[in-house]
Amino acid sequence: MPSPGREYEKITSDVRNFFARPAGFYLCLSLLFFHINIIFIYSNTNDPCHERMDTMKYHKTQIEGVTIIDLEPFEDHRGYFARAFCQADFHENGLDFQPVQANLSGNLKRGTLRGLHYQAAPHQEDKLVRAVRGAVFDVAVDLRPQSATYRQWFGTELSAENRRSLLIPKGCAHGYLTLTDDAETLYMVSQAYHPESDRGLRWNDPFCNVQWPFDPLVISDKDRQWPDYKPESQK
């Protein structure tokens, strides 16, 4: 009967001989890659957006901080799924947006204009706006004197169909004109509404000369009567 020492030597010799062959080498390599993949997957589970599948595409505009966000939905026989906001993903794309409030705005008639609104410091706010029903022409105006695009504006169509959203940073005024009846917008903001800090520009103020698709048909008295914008009077 072989001694335990001899049996152990035989087993270790057989193992060394197996891994010296090509089949043993490739098995060892496969095990190594398997463990690397496990470590990689585990290390990414702390990312709240690790399953996002690149569902958001970011497009810079000519105005710093004003950003278009398009969705890349996953579709199947049930419909679709798309991530509409992820703070970690925003941060990875250089956007510091920390919402504290979400608001819905319903508009009965095509041609309804809301804006252009902003809040004065220290209650300035970032806004993330999307249309959840119908369509609107959404506008941001740069009111930051130190900005290279001061007094410039940017506009884009937001609709329930294109699922696009627009991020408007602090220091920019915001407004929109509805392109359809029964248009509804959802916007997330980084500051709660502060009435004493409420400011605005008239839709046709020569300060920025926004080129709307057409003149508004429905507008509040407040938005119609904003005086010509003078930076020193809006602080």
Beta strands, then each sheet from edge to edge (+ up, - down):
strand 1: 56-60
strand 2: 67-71
strand 3: 74-76
strand 4: 79-81
strand 5: 101-107
strand 6: 112-119
strand 7: 127-133
strand 8: 135-142
strand 9: 153-159
strand 10: 165-168
strand 11: 172-178
strand 12: 183-189
strand 13: 198-200
strand 14: 218-219
sheet 1: 1+ 2- 10+ 7- 12+ 5-
sheet 2: 3+ 4-
sheet 3: 9+ 8- 11+ 6- 13+
sheet 4: 9+ 8- 11+ 6- 14-
end
